[in-house]
Amino acid sequence: MPMIDADGCLINVSVEGRDGGPTLMLSNSLGCTLQMWEPQMKALTQVFRVIRYDRRGHGKSNVPPGPYSMERFGRDVLAILDDLNIEKVHWCGLSMGGMVGQWLGANAPERLGKIVLANTSCYYAEPTKWLERIQAVKEGGIAAVADAVLAGWLTADFREREPQITANMKSMLLASPVEGYLACCEALSTLDQRALLPKIKSPTLVIAGRHDMATPISAGELIRSNIPGASMTIIDAAHISNVEQPHAFTDAVVGFLTQR
Ligand SMILES: O=C(O)CC1=CCC(=O)O1
């Protein structure tokens, strides 16, 4: 896996899949590494060359001091594409990954083909929840918030039915570097990309989770209704819908990206 330099921050990048196929870039949720896409990889790599990466502050990427921002995350993606000599990619980002997709769609439209924005938001009406989370993590580490975060990521039914997958997701969250996690929470606490949405001209699919309390259906609907021509699909899942409903998620993404 290459480490790619984005303005002095080394980003862990993985490129797999069909040589010569269209390229799809996947972008993670807060507290997740590129491993979060494992349920999709078999199907996606049959159709696409797939790029995954660990956002700065996460996984095997560097953890430079904050503040971070959606613009910073977007510029990291452009540095990855420049380094790999890739002009244009389809985008699929979940949660923070969807926020980075919004920034790129509005600010670097020539680099994106189609865009999937899953379980995401363009702003938070109540940013205090991020300030409370920051305080809790500063006092008690990520362990202090882990169970509440997991309850938002996956429905109670799924957690009961799939204890091993749930435990793996919790381990991924707990392994996040605290400084990187906090810097991302700070970026979320000031998020407001509402003005960017009408500038997005790429064909866009919004995916929302029926049981997602972190970025509810109304947040997806706000995005859909402000991006010209965007459509929306609702999946029977909580926040990390690609893990909870892997087949429905993969089918929605492949169907949208391959339709003419
Ligand atoms: O981690 C969470 O609680 C949910 C979330 C919001 C933005 C994001 O990337 O994850």
The ligand as a Gaussian input file, in Angstrom:
#p B3LYP/6-31G(d) Opt

LIG

0 1
 O      -19.398000       8.601000      14.705000
 C      -20.552000       9.014000      14.745000
 O      -21.129000       9.211000      15.816000
 C      -21.338000       9.307000      13.513000
 C      -20.685000      10.203000      12.580000
 C      -20.986000      11.467000      12.286000
 C      -20.082000      11.989000      11.306000
 C      -19.288000      10.799000      11.014000
 O      -18.391000      10.655000      10.195000
 O      -19.665000       9.771000      11.826000

